[in-house]
Amino acid sequence: MKISNMAIKNVKGNLYRYIMYCLSNAFAVTAFFIFANFVFHPSIDFHPEGVHAV
């Protein structure tokens, strides 16, 4: 059995896991991007009480 055949068999057997892995990574990156946009957006001036600019 060739390595390429083993790789194809592995991908076919675990396709659901690969899809779930890619979707969870996409969700994590999207959530981080949205959070980072809120935190670093210049028009949002959020300073909790007691916190001063350093």
N, C-alpha and C positions, 0 to 999 in steps of 0.2 A: 504494500500500500504506500502510495506516495504521500509526501507531506501536504501537497496541495489538496489531495482527496481528504486527508484527515482534517484539514482546516475547513473545508467546505462542509463536511459532515458535522463538525463542531458548531459552525455558525447556524446550520439548519436546525440542529438539536436545541440550541440555546437562543433562538431568534427572539422569543418573548422576553428573555432576560436582557438582551442587548437593546431592544426597543425601550423597555422600562428604564434602563440605565441612561439612555440618551434623553428620554423625556424628563427624568428627574434632574439631570444635569441642566437641561434647558430651563426648567422651572427655577432651579437655584440661581442660575445666572440672571434670569429675568427679575427675580425678587431682589437680588443684590443690586442690579442696575437701577431699579425703581427706588430702593432705599437710598442709594448713593446720590441719585438726582435730588431727592428731598433734602438730604443732609447738606449737600454742597451747592444748592441753588442760591444765587446771591440775593434774590428777592425775599427769601424766607429768613427772617431775623428772629430766630428762636433762642432765647437765653433764659434758662430757668433761674428762679430767684437764688441769689447768693453766688451765682457764677458770673465772673467778670472776665473781660478780655485780657489775655495774658500778654 
